[in-house]
Amino acid sequence: MWANLPNILTLSRILAIPVIVVMMFLPTPLGNWLPFGVYTYACLTDFFDGYLARAWEQQSAMGRFLDPIADKLLVSGVLLMLVASDAVSGLTILPAAVILFREILVSGLREFLAEVQVKVPVTVLAKWKTTIQMLALGFLLVGAAGPDFGPVTTMEIGIVGLWIAAALTVGTGYDYLKAGLQHISENED
């Protein structure tokens, strides 16, 4: 049981995604706080599945396969629902689109790089991007149902965080793209 805990946490994160989506259809404030609670659980499992796998020396091929998929499904699902519910609208759709574009680009590049047996390590900047992105999405999920922080609303914090995450996304996406294009040109030669 404990040997499979990291993979179980990753699978539970994937199973949490439809729960978040369904809960977002509930009326305010339940439709904000309940999905936020499940989303918080999913974010915590993202940290603990990798941490436990490394600490217990139980990193597996299944975990390496499922973890990035779970991350991308969670981020994509929440972003799409935030746009669909008009929590993210207007110009703020731009950073959401940038983040989704990068998720798809990186997935394709990782698949290609795995075929040519090249690993692109996760950078500190990518970890910051993920942290800020997860926090921003949490603030956006709570939205207008959340507290104000002085003159700043929960929603405004989420929007600013989304823009910062998108800017970091461009930087980290460029790192993956650069590595991928380098290996593509090497394989062409």
Secondary structure, DSSP 8 states (H G I E B T S, - for coil): -GGGHHHHHHHHHHHHHHHHHHHTTS-TTHHHHHHHHHHHHHHHHHHHHHHHHHHTT---HHHHHHHHHHHHHHHHHHHHHHHHTTSS-GGGHHHHHHHHHHHHHHHHHHHHHHHTT------HHHHHHHHHHHHHHHHHHHGGGS-EETTEEHHHHHHHHHHHHHHHHHHHHHHHHHHHHHHHHHHH-
